[in-house]
């Protein structure tokens, strides 16, 4: 299940590259199996040591512009979750005045904003259109790159062959210069081969991304019912797909939620929240 040979790939050190032999397992299936073996799911992933912090990676401090990271304290048997500015963590109040923000209040506020914009079919349709357009654009770019890379590799191979032929006729500085050019060309060709393998993998993963996009749109279309039924990891996964960033400004007591699929504009209805 782990051997790339059966999918038409050839191992090269720690890398794999498309081979010339016929595959007996299609590459899409091979990559899906590798994802399953590594514990990965298709499409967008949500990784976090504590999945309860569903805004992990999305928060920015409105005072210094840096990220906000999860934190917690315990009093007896009770745990208090919060998000804190990393600048203040590193440099104290002199670096940033921002205070820790209760995690539950901040998360509830962001979810409330999503509940508001998800009312009706208009927003879900907009998200579906943007996701579809983005995936089509990505697919088109990957296909163009896959078509161009072999041409570039062929060109580099021709140049390298000429330099190899000329080495026997050169001595001293001229020979060293050609050897340097040959080494650089070989390194560039290796990078192109690596990129070609990455492009092939990305193309194979497109089906998983389409499924992920469909899941996001479906969840958004019935957000109220779906959110309450989601596990913490899937809540984080949905927010990672929909939200570009959340800016917390302690000076104005405002939290602005920016949607990644709405042109990075602030979500309507941003308002004050208690810290």
ChimeraX commands (.cxc) that place a marker at each C-alpha (Angstrom):
marker #1 position 0.00,0.00,0.00 radius 0.5
marker #1 position 2.95,2.33,0.53 radius 0.5
marker #1 position 5.03,1.45,-2.53 radius 0.5
marker #1 position 4.88,4.24,-5.16 radius 0.5
marker #1 position 5.97,1.83,-7.91 radius 0.5
marker #1 position 2.47,0.39,-8.28 radius 0.5
marker #1 position 1.11,3.89,-8.98 radius 0.5
marker #1 position 3.62,4.58,-11.74 radius 0.5
marker #1 position 6.11,6.52,-9.63 radius 0.5
marker #1 position 9.85,5.95,-9.21 radius 0.5
marker #1 position 11.52,6.56,-5.81 radius 0.5
marker #1 position 14.51,8.88,-5.86 radius 0.5
marker #1 position 16.02,9.31,-2.42 radius 0.5
marker #1 position 13.32,10.82,-0.21 radius 0.5
marker #1 position 11.33,11.94,-3.29 radius 0.5
marker #1 position 9.13,10.25,-5.88 radius 0.5
marker #1 position 8.89,11.16,-9.55 radius 0.5
marker #1 position 6.57,10.02,-12.37 radius 0.5
marker #1 position 8.02,6.90,-14.01 radius 0.5
marker #1 position 7.72,5.50,-17.51 radius 0.5
marker #1 position 6.36,2.09,-16.45 radius 0.5
marker #1 position 2.58,1.46,-16.48 radius 0.5
marker #1 position 0.72,1.87,-13.19 radius 0.5
marker #1 position -1.48,-0.92,-11.85 radius 0.5
marker #1 position -3.06,1.40,-9.25 radius 0.5
marker #1 position -4.34,4.79,-10.39 radius 0.5
marker #1 position -2.47,7.68,-8.78 radius 0.5
marker #1 position -5.56,9.27,-7.25 radius 0.5
marker #1 position -6.31,6.05,-5.34 radius 0.5
marker #1 position -2.66,5.73,-4.30 radius 0.5
marker #1 position -2.60,9.25,-2.82 radius 0.5
marker #1 position -5.93,8.70,-1.05 radius 0.5
marker #1 position -4.50,5.54,0.54 radius 0.5
marker #1 position -1.39,7.46,1.69 radius 0.5
marker #1 position -3.62,10.11,3.24 radius 0.5
marker #1 position -5.59,7.42,5.08 radius 0.5
marker #1 position -2.40,5.74,6.31 radius 0.5
marker #1 position -1.11,9.09,7.58 radius 0.5
marker #1 position -4.44,9.93,9.23 radius 0.5
marker #1 position -5.27,12.74,6.81 radius 0.5
marker #1 position -8.65,13.46,5.27 radius 0.5
marker #1 position -9.36,15.00,1.86 radius 0.5
marker #1 position -9.35,18.71,1.21 radius 0.5
marker #1 position -8.78,21.34,3.86 radius 0.5
marker #1 position -7.31,20.10,7.11 radius 0.5
marker #1 position -7.67,21.35,10.65 radius 0.5
marker #1 position -4.71,20.47,12.84 radius 0.5
marker #1 position -4.53,21.47,16.47 radius 0.5
marker #1 position -3.29,20.00,19.70 radius 0.5
marker #1 position -6.57,21.06,21.33 radius 0.5
marker #1 position -9.46,21.05,18.85 radius 0.5
marker #1 position -11.65,23.07,21.23 radius 0.5
marker #1 position -9.77,26.21,20.14 radius 0.5
marker #1 position -11.68,26.50,16.86 radius 0.5
marker #1 position -10.22,29.95,16.07 radius 0.5
marker #1 position -6.62,28.75,16.25 radius 0.5
marker #1 position -4.59,30.41,13.49 radius 0.5
marker #1 position -7.32,32.90,12.57 radius 0.5
marker #1 position -6.95,35.56,15.26 radius 0.5
marker #1 position -4.95,38.80,14.96 radius 0.5
marker #1 position -4.33,41.40,17.64 radius 0.5
marker #1 position -5.77,44.74,16.55 radius 0.5
marker #1 position -3.19,46.66,18.60 radius 0.5
marker #1 position 0.07,45.21,17.28 radius 0.5
marker #1 position -1.08,43.18,14.28 radius 0.5
marker #1 position 0.46,39.92,15.47 radius 0.5
marker #1 position -1.25,36.57,15.96 radius 0.5
marker #1 position -3.23,35.51,19.02 radius 0.5
marker #1 position -2.62,32.05,20.38 radius 0.5
marker #1 position -4.62,29.71,22.65 radius 0.5
marker #1 position -3.94,29.53,26.38 radius 0.5
marker #1 position -5.58,28.17,29.51 radius 0.5
marker #1 position -5.45,28.31,33.29 radius 0.5
marker #1 position -6.89,26.04,35.97 radius 0.5
marker #1 position -8.57,26.85,39.21 radius 0.5
marker #1 position -9.31,23.68,41.06 radius 0.5
marker #1 position -11.05,21.32,38.64 radius 0.5
marker #1 position -12.17,24.11,36.31 radius 0.5
marker #1 position -10.27,25.12,33.18 radius 0.5
marker #1 position -10.48,28.66,31.76 radius 0.5
marker #1 position -9.69,28.97,28.05 radius 0.5
marker #1 position -8.55,32.20,26.41 radius 0.5
marker #1 position -6.65,33.64,23.44 radius 0.5
marker #1 position -3.65,35.88,24.04 radius 0.5
marker #1 position -1.41,38.14,21.94 radius 0.5
marker #1 position 1.94,36.53,21.10 radius 0.5
marker #1 position 3.72,39.91,21.26 radius 0.5
marker #1 position 2.66,40.42,24.86 radius 0.5
marker #1 position 3.64,36.82,25.61 radius 0.5
marker #1 position 7.17,37.46,24.35 radius 0.5
marker #1 position 7.77,41.07,25.38 radius 0.5
marker #1 position 5.25,41.83,28.10 radius 0.5
marker #1 position 3.08,44.94,28.36 radius 0.5
marker #1 position 5.85,47.03,26.81 radius 0.5
marker #1 position 5.41,45.06,23.60 radius 0.5
marker #1 position 1.61,45.11,23.51 radius 0.5
marker #1 position -1.14,46.14,25.94 radius 0.5
marker #1 position -3.65,43.54,24.72 radius 0.5
marker #1 position -5.23,41.46,27.49 radius 0.5
marker #1 position -6.20,37.79,27.17 radius 0.5
marker #1 position -9.68,37.32,25.68 radius 0.5
marker #1 position -12.04,34.60,26.97 radius 0.5
marker #1 position -12.11,31.93,24.28 radius 0.5
marker #1 position -15.76,30.92,24.58 radius 0.5
marker #1 position -17.05,34.50,24.25 radius 0.5
marker #1 position -14.89,35.15,21.19 radius 0.5
marker #1 position -15.83,31.88,19.52 radius 0.5
marker #1 position -19.54,32.42,20.21 radius 0.5
marker #1 position -19.32,35.90,18.68 radius 0.5
marker #1 position -17.74,34.64,15.44 radius 0.5
marker #1 position -20.30,31.83,15.17 radius 0.5
marker #1 position -23.12,34.34,15.74 radius 0.5
marker #1 position -21.83,36.42,12.83 radius 0.5
marker #1 position -21.83,33.34,10.62 radius 0.5
marker #1 position -25.35,32.49,11.71 radius 0.5
marker #1 position -26.47,35.96,10.66 radius 0.5
marker #1 position -24.94,35.91,7.18 radius 0.5
marker #1 position -25.96,32.32,6.49 radius 0.5
marker #1 position -29.68,33.14,6.80 radius 0.5
marker #1 position -31.29,32.57,3.40 radius 0.5
marker #1 position -29.75,31.05,0.30 radius 0.5
marker #1 position -27.86,34.05,-1.03 radius 0.5
marker #1 position -24.68,33.71,0.99 radius 0.5
marker #1 position -24.36,29.95,0.51 radius 0.5
marker #1 position -24.77,30.47,-3.24 radius 0.5
marker #1 position -22.07,33.16,-3.21 radius 0.5
marker #1 position -19.66,30.87,-1.33 radius 0.5
marker #1 position -20.41,28.03,-3.76 radius 0.5
marker #1 position -19.69,30.28,-6.75 radius 0.5
marker #1 position -16.41,31.53,-5.29 radius 0.5
marker #1 position -15.25,28.06,-4.28 radius 0.5
marker #1 position -16.07,26.67,-7.72 radius 0.5
marker #1 position -14.28,29.52,-9.49 radius 0.5
marker #1 position -11.23,29.15,-7.23 radius 0.5
marker #1 position -10.99,25.40,-7.83 radius 0.5
marker #1 position -11.39,25.83,-11.60 radius 0.5
marker #1 position -8.66,28.48,-11.63 radius 0.5
marker #1 position -6.35,26.24,-9.59 radius 0.5
marker #1 position -7.04,23.25,-11.85 radius 0.5
marker #1 position -6.33,25.28,-14.97 radius 0.5
marker #1 position -3.04,26.61,-13.53 radius 0.5
marker #1 position -1.90,23.12,-12.50 radius 0.5
marker #1 position -2.66,21.69,-15.94 radius 0.5
marker #1 position -0.69,24.50,-17.60 radius 0.5
marker #1 position 2.25,23.91,-15.27 radius 0.5
marker #1 position 2.17,20.16,-15.88 radius 0.5
marker #1 position 2.27,20.78,-19.63 radius 0.5
marker #1 position 5.16,23.30,-19.40 radius 0.5
marker #1 position 7.49,21.52,-16.96 radius 0.5
marker #1 position 8.44,18.62,-19.29 radius 0.5
marker #1 position 9.30,21.16,-22.00 radius 0.5
marker #1 position 11.53,23.06,-19.60 radius 0.5
marker #1 position 13.15,19.82,-18.47 radius 0.5
marker #1 position 13.86,18.85,-22.06 radius 0.5
marker #1 position 15.44,22.22,-22.71 radius 0.5
marker #1 position 17.66,21.92,-19.63 radius 0.5
marker #1 position 18.67,18.39,-20.65 radius 0.5
marker #1 position 19.73,19.65,-24.08 radius 0.5
marker #1 position 21.78,22.45,-22.54 radius 0.5
marker #1 position 23.42,20.05,-20.09 radius 0.5
marker #1 position 24.33,17.65,-22.92 radius 0.5
marker #1 position 26.08,20.44,-24.81 radius 0.5
marker #1 position 28.08,21.45,-21.73 radius 0.5
marker #1 position 29.08,17.84,-21.09 radius 0.5
marker #1 position 30.34,17.55,-24.67 radius 0.5
marker #1 position 32.36,20.75,-24.32 radius 0.5
marker #1 position 34.08,19.72,-21.08 radius 0.5
marker #1 position 36.62,17.51,-22.82 radius 0.5
marker #1 position 37.77,20.48,-24.91 radius 0.5
marker #1 position 38.20,22.92,-22.03 radius 0.5
marker #1 position 40.76,23.46,-19.31 radius 0.5
marker #1 position 41.38,25.82,-16.42 radius 0.5
marker #1 position 38.88,28.61,-15.61 radius 0.5
marker #1 position 36.78,27.95,-18.69 radius 0.5
marker #1 position 36.26,24.33,-17.66 radius 0.5
marker #1 position 35.38,25.29,-14.09 radius 0.5
marker #1 position 32.83,27.80,-15.39 radius 0.5
marker #1 position 31.12,25.15,-17.53 radius 0.5
marker #1 position 31.18,22.68,-14.62 radius 0.5
marker #1 position 29.44,25.28,-12.44 radius 0.5
marker #1 position 26.81,25.86,-15.12 radius 0.5
marker #1 position 26.31,22.11,-15.47 radius 0.5
marker #1 position 25.86,21.69,-11.72 radius 0.5
marker #1 position 23.38,24.56,-11.62 radius 0.5
marker #1 position 21.42,23.08,-14.53 radius 0.5
marker #1 position 21.27,19.67,-12.86 radius 0.5
marker #1 position 20.04,21.23,-9.62 radius 0.5
marker #1 position 17.42,23.21,-11.53 radius 0.5
marker #1 position 16.30,20.07,-13.37 radius 0.5
marker #1 position 16.00,18.20,-10.05 radius 0.5
marker #1 position 13.83,21.04,-8.72 radius 0.5
marker #1 position 11.62,20.84,-11.82 radius 0.5
marker #1 position 11.20,17.08,-11.39 radius 0.5
marker #1 position 10.26,17.58,-7.77 radius 0.5
marker #1 position 7.76,20.28,-8.73 radius 0.5
marker #1 position 6.27,18.06,-11.43 radius 0.5
marker #1 position 5.64,15.36,-8.82 radius 0.5
marker #1 position 4.01,17.98,-6.56 radius 0.5
marker #1 position 1.78,19.13,-9.43 radius 0.5
marker #1 position 0.72,15.57,-10.17 radius 0.5
marker #1 position -0.16,15.07,-6.50 radius 0.5
marker #1 position -2.07,18.35,-6.38 radius 0.5
marker #1 position -4.08,17.37,-9.46 radius 0.5
marker #1 position -4.91,14.02,-7.90 radius 0.5
marker #1 position -6.03,15.81,-4.72 radius 0.5
marker #1 position -8.45,18.08,-6.59 radius 0.5
marker #1 position -11.29,15.59,-6.24 radius 0.5
marker #1 position -10.90,15.68,-2.46 radius 0.5
marker #1 position -10.94,19.49,-2.54 radius 0.5
marker #1 position -14.17,19.42,-4.55 radius 0.5
marker #1 position -15.73,17.14,-1.95 radius 0.5
marker #1 position -14.51,19.47,0.80 radius 0.5
marker #1 position -16.03,22.48,-1.00 radius 0.5
marker #1 position -19.35,20.67,-1.34 radius 0.5
marker #1 position -19.28,19.86,2.40 radius 0.5
marker #1 position -18.61,23.51,3.29 radius 0.5
marker #1 position -21.49,24.76,1.13 radius 0.5
marker #1 position -23.86,22.13,2.51 radius 0.5
marker #1 position -22.91,22.99,6.08 radius 0.5
marker #1 position -23.36,26.70,5.42 radius 0.5
marker #1 position -26.76,26.20,3.79 radius 0.5
marker #1 position -28.12,24.81,7.08 radius 0.5
marker #1 position -25.59,26.34,9.44 radius 0.5
marker #1 position -27.78,26.46,12.57 radius 0.5
marker #1 position -28.55,22.75,12.55 radius 0.5
marker #1 position -25.16,21.60,11.28 radius 0.5
marker #1 position -22.97,23.62,13.65 radius 0.5
marker #1 position -24.61,22.23,16.78 radius 0.5
marker #1 position -24.06,18.67,15.52 radius 0.5
marker #1 position -20.39,19.10,14.49 radius 0.5
marker #1 position -17.49,17.79,16.54 radius 0.5
marker #1 position -14.84,20.29,17.67 radius 0.5
marker #1 position -12.34,19.28,14.93 radius 0.5
marker #1 position -15.01,19.70,12.25 radius 0.5
marker #1 position -16.06,23.05,13.67 radius 0.5
marker #1 position -12.48,24.21,13.34 radius 0.5
marker #1 position -12.32,22.73,9.84 radius 0.5
marker #1 position -15.42,24.68,8.77 radius 0.5
marker #1 position -14.16,27.96,10.24 radius 0.5
marker #1 position -10.77,27.49,8.56 radius 0.5
marker #1 position -12.60,27.19,5.23 radius 0.5
marker #1 position -14.85,30.22,5.72 radius 0.5
marker #1 position -12.93,32.74,7.82 radius 0.5
marker #1 position -9.82,34.53,6.59 radius 0.5
marker #1 position -9.00,36.32,9.84 radius 0.5
marker #1 position -10.57,37.71,13.00 radius 0.5
marker #1 position -9.15,41.02,14.26 radius 0.5
marker #1 position -9.58,41.82,17.96 radius 0.5
marker #1 position -9.10,45.51,18.84 radius 0.5
marker #1 position -9.08,46.06,22.59 radius 0.5
marker #1 position -8.91,49.86,22.26 radius 0.5
marker #1 position -12.26,50.01,20.45 radius 0.5
marker #1 position -13.72,46.80,21.94 radius 0.5
marker #1 position -14.41,45.56,18.42 radius 0.5
marker #1 position -14.03,42.21,16.76 radius 0.5
marker #1 position -14.04,42.26,12.96 radius 0.5
marker #1 position -14.61,38.96,11.17 radius 0.5
marker #1 position -13.21,38.78,7.63 radius 0.5
marker #1 position -14.47,36.05,5.33 radius 0.5
marker #1 position -11.94,34.44,3.04 radius 0.5
marker #1 position -14.62,33.82,0.42 radius 0.5
marker #1 position -16.05,37.33,0.46 radius 0.5
marker #1 position -13.09,39.24,-0.89 radius 0.5
marker #1 position -11.52,39.55,2.58 radius 0.5
marker #1 position -14.11,42.18,3.53 radius 0.5
marker #1 position -15.29,42.52,7.09 radius 0.5
marker #1 position -18.45,40.57,7.80 radius 0.5
marker #1 position -21.46,42.88,8.17 radius 0.5
marker #1 position -22.53,43.51,11.72 radius 0.5
marker #1 position -19.14,43.52,13.49 radius 0.5
marker #1 position -19.80,44.86,16.97 radius 0.5
marker #1 position -18.46,45.26,20.46 radius 0.5
marker #1 position -17.81,42.23,22.64 radius 0.5
marker #1 position -16.90,42.10,26.28 radius 0.5
marker #1 position -13.35,41.07,27.03 radius 0.5
marker link #1:1,2 radius 0.2
marker link #1:2,3 radius 0.2
marker link #1:3,4 radius 0.2
marker link #1:4,5 radius 0.2
marker link #1:5,6 radius 0.2
marker link #1:6,7 radius 0.2
marker link #1:7,8 radius 0.2
marker link #1:8,9 radius 0.2
marker link #1:9,10 radius 0.2
marker link #1:10,11 radius 0.2
marker link #1:11,12 radius 0.2
marker link #1:12,13 radius 0.2
marker link #1:13,14 radius 0.2
marker link #1:14,15 radius 0.2
marker link #1:15,16 radius 0.2
marker link #1:16,17 radius 0.2
marker link #1:17,18 radius 0.2
marker link #1:18,19 radius 0.2
marker link #1:19,20 radius 0.2
marker link #1:20,21 radius 0.2
marker link #1:21,22 radius 0.2
marker link #1:22,23 radius 0.2
marker link #1:23,24 radius 0.2
marker link #1:24,25 radius 0.2
marker link #1:25,26 radius 0.2
marker link #1:26,27 radius 0.2
marker link #1:27,28 radius 0.2
marker link #1:28,29 radius 0.2
marker link #1:29,30 radius 0.2
marker link #1:30,31 radius 0.2
marker link #1:31,32 radius 0.2
marker link #1:32,33 radius 0.2
marker link #1:33,34 radius 0.2
marker link #1:34,35 radius 0.2
marker link #1:35,36 radius 0.2
marker link #1:36,37 radius 0.2
marker link #1:37,38 radius 0.2
marker link #1:38,39 radius 0.2
marker link #1:39,40 radius 0.2
marker link #1:40,41 radius 0.2
marker link #1:41,42 radius 0.2
marker link #1:42,43 radius 0.2
marker link #1:43,44 radius 0.2
marker link #1:44,45 radius 0.2
marker link #1:45,46 radius 0.2
marker link #1:46,47 radius 0.2
marker link #1:47,48 radius 0.2
marker link #1:48,49 radius 0.2
marker link #1:49,50 radius 0.2
marker link #1:50,51 radius 0.2
marker link #1:51,52 radius 0.2
marker link #1:52,53 radius 0.2
marker link #1:53,54 radius 0.2
marker link #1:54,55 radius 0.2
marker link #1:55,56 radius 0.2
marker link #1:56,57 radius 0.2
marker link #1:57,58 radius 0.2
marker link #1:58,59 radius 0.2
marker link #1:59,60 radius 0.2
marker link #1:60,61 radius 0.2
marker link #1:61,62 radius 0.2
marker link #1:62,63 radius 0.2
marker link #1:63,64 radius 0.2
marker link #1:64,65 radius 0.2
marker link #1:65,66 radius 0.2
marker link #1:66,67 radius 0.2
marker link #1:67,68 radius 0.2
marker link #1:68,69 radius 0.2
marker link #1:69,70 radius 0.2
marker link #1:70,71 radius 0.2
marker link #1:71,72 radius 0.2
marker link #1:72,73 radius 0.2
marker link #1:73,74 radius 0.2
marker link #1:74,75 radius 0.2
marker link #1:75,76 radius 0.2
marker link #1:76,77 radius 0.2
marker link #1:77,78 radius 0.2
marker link #1:78,79 radius 0.2
marker link #1:79,80 radius 0.2
marker link #1:80,81 radius 0.2
marker link #1:81,82 radius 0.2
marker link #1:82,83 radius 0.2
marker link #1:83,84 radius 0.2
marker link #1:84,85 radius 0.2
marker link #1:85,86 radius 0.2
marker link #1:86,87 radius 0.2
marker link #1:87,88 radius 0.2
marker link #1:88,89 radius 0.2
marker link #1:89,90 radius 0.2
marker link #1:90,91 radius 0.2
marker link #1:91,92 radius 0.2
marker link #1:92,93 radius 0.2
marker link #1:93,94 radius 0.2
marker link #1:94,95 radius 0.2
marker link #1:95,96 radius 0.2
marker link #1:96,97 radius 0.2
marker link #1:97,98 radius 0.2
marker link #1:98,99 radius 0.2
marker link #1:99,100 radius 0.2
marker link #1:100,101 radius 0.2
marker link #1:101,102 radius 0.2
marker link #1:102,103 radius 0.2
marker link #1:103,104 radius 0.2
marker link #1:104,105 radius 0.2
marker link #1:105,106 radius 0.2
marker link #1:106,107 radius 0.2
marker link #1:107,108 radius 0.2
marker link #1:108,109 radius 0.2
marker link #1:109,110 radius 0.2
marker link #1:110,111 radius 0.2
marker link #1:111,112 radius 0.2
marker link #1:112,113 radius 0.2
marker link #1:113,114 radius 0.2
marker link #1:114,115 radius 0.2
marker link #1:115,116 radius 0.2
marker link #1:116,117 radius 0.2
marker link #1:117,118 radius 0.2
marker link #1:118,119 radius 0.2
marker link #1:119,120 radius 0.2
marker link #1:120,121 radius 0.2
marker link #1:121,122 radius 0.2
marker link #1:122,123 radius 0.2
marker link #1:123,124 radius 0.2
marker link #1:124,125 radius 0.2
marker link #1:125,126 radius 0.2
marker link #1:126,127 radius 0.2
marker link #1:127,128 radius 0.2
marker link #1:128,129 radius 0.2
marker link #1:129,130 radius 0.2
marker link #1:130,131 radius 0.2
marker link #1:131,132 radius 0.2
marker link #1:132,133 radius 0.2
marker link #1:133,134 radius 0.2
marker link #1:134,135 radius 0.2
marker link #1:135,136 radius 0.2
marker link #1:136,137 radius 0.2
marker link #1:137,138 radius 0.2
marker link #1:138,139 radius 0.2
marker link #1:139,140 radius 0.2
marker link #1:140,141 radius 0.2
marker link #1:141,142 radius 0.2
marker link #1:142,143 radius 0.2
marker link #1:143,144 radius 0.2
marker link #1:144,145 radius 0.2
marker link #1:145,146 radius 0.2
marker link #1:146,147 radius 0.2
marker link #1:147,148 radius 0.2
marker link #1:148,149 radius 0.2
marker link #1:149,150 radius 0.2
marker link #1:150,151 radius 0.2
marker link #1:151,152 radius 0.2
marker link #1:152,153 radius 0.2
marker link #1:153,154 radius 0.2
marker link #1:154,155 radius 0.2
marker link #1:155,156 radius 0.2
marker link #1:156,157 radius 0.2
marker link #1:157,158 radius 0.2
marker link #1:158,159 radius 0.2
marker link #1:159,160 radius 0.2
marker link #1:160,161 radius 0.2
marker link #1:161,162 radius 0.2
marker link #1:162,163 radius 0.2
marker link #1:163,164 radius 0.2
marker link #1:164,165 radius 0.2
marker link #1:165,166 radius 0.2
marker link #1:166,167 radius 0.2
marker link #1:167,168 radius 0.2
marker link #1:168,169 radius 0.2
marker link #1:169,170 radius 0.2
marker link #1:170,171 radius 0.2
marker link #1:171,172 radius 0.2
marker link #1:172,173 radius 0.2
marker link #1:173,174 radius 0.2
marker link #1:174,175 radius 0.2
marker link #1:175,176 radius 0.2
marker link #1:176,177 radius 0.2
marker link #1:177,178 radius 0.2
marker link #1:178,179 radius 0.2
marker link #1:179,180 radius 0.2
marker link #1:180,181 radius 0.2
marker link #1:181,182 radius 0.2
marker link #1:182,183 radius 0.2
marker link #1:183,184 radius 0.2
marker link #1:184,185 radius 0.2
marker link #1:185,186 radius 0.2
marker link #1:186,187 radius 0.2
marker link #1:187,188 radius 0.2
marker link #1:188,189 radius 0.2
marker link #1:189,190 radius 0.2
marker link #1:190,191 radius 0.2
marker link #1:191,192 radius 0.2
marker link #1:192,193 radius 0.2
marker link #1:193,194 radius 0.2
marker link #1:194,195 radius 0.2
marker link #1:195,196 radius 0.2
marker link #1:196,197 radius 0.2
marker link #1:197,198 radius 0.2
marker link #1:198,199 radius 0.2
marker link #1:199,200 radius 0.2
marker link #1:200,201 radius 0.2
marker link #1:201,202 radius 0.2
marker link #1:202,203 radius 0.2
marker link #1:203,204 radius 0.2
marker link #1:204,205 radius 0.2
marker link #1:205,206 radius 0.2
marker link #1:206,207 radius 0.2
marker link #1:207,208 radius 0.2
marker link #1:208,209 radius 0.2
marker link #1:209,210 radius 0.2
marker link #1:210,211 radius 0.2
marker link #1:211,212 radius 0.2
marker link #1:212,213 radius 0.2
marker link #1:213,214 radius 0.2
marker link #1:214,215 radius 0.2
marker link #1:215,216 radius 0.2
marker link #1:216,217 radius 0.2
marker link #1:217,218 radius 0.2
marker link #1:218,219 radius 0.2
marker link #1:219,220 radius 0.2
marker link #1:220,221 radius 0.2
marker link #1:221,222 radius 0.2
marker link #1:222,223 radius 0.2
marker link #1:223,224 radius 0.2
marker link #1:224,225 radius 0.2
marker link #1:225,226 radius 0.2
marker link #1:226,227 radius 0.2
marker link #1:227,228 radius 0.2
marker link #1:228,229 radius 0.2
marker link #1:229,230 radius 0.2
marker link #1:230,231 radius 0.2
marker link #1:231,232 radius 0.2
marker link #1:232,233 radius 0.2
marker link #1:233,234 radius 0.2
marker link #1:234,235 radius 0.2
marker link #1:235,236 radius 0.2
marker link #1:236,237 radius 0.2
marker link #1:237,238 radius 0.2
marker link #1:238,239 radius 0.2
marker link #1:239,240 radius 0.2
marker link #1:240,241 radius 0.2
marker link #1:241,242 radius 0.2
marker link #1:242,243 radius 0.2
marker link #1:243,244 radius 0.2
marker link #1:244,245 radius 0.2
marker link #1:245,246 radius 0.2
marker link #1:246,247 radius 0.2
marker link #1:247,248 radius 0.2
marker link #1:248,249 radius 0.2
marker link #1:249,250 radius 0.2
marker link #1:250,251 radius 0.2
marker link #1:251,252 radius 0.2
marker link #1:252,253 radius 0.2
marker link #1:253,254 radius 0.2
marker link #1:254,255 radius 0.2
marker link #1:255,256 radius 0.2
marker link #1:256,257 radius 0.2
marker link #1:257,258 radius 0.2
marker link #1:258,259 radius 0.2
marker link #1:259,260 radius 0.2
marker link #1:260,261 radius 0.2
marker link #1:261,262 radius 0.2
marker link #1:262,263 radius 0.2
marker link #1:263,264 radius 0.2
marker link #1:264,265 radius 0.2
marker link #1:265,266 radius 0.2
marker link #1:266,267 radius 0.2
marker link #1:267,268 radius 0.2
marker link #1:268,269 radius 0.2
marker link #1:269,270 radius 0.2
marker link #1:270,271 radius 0.2
marker link #1:271,272 radius 0.2
marker link #1:272,273 radius 0.2
marker link #1:273,274 radius 0.2
marker link #1:274,275 radius 0.2
view
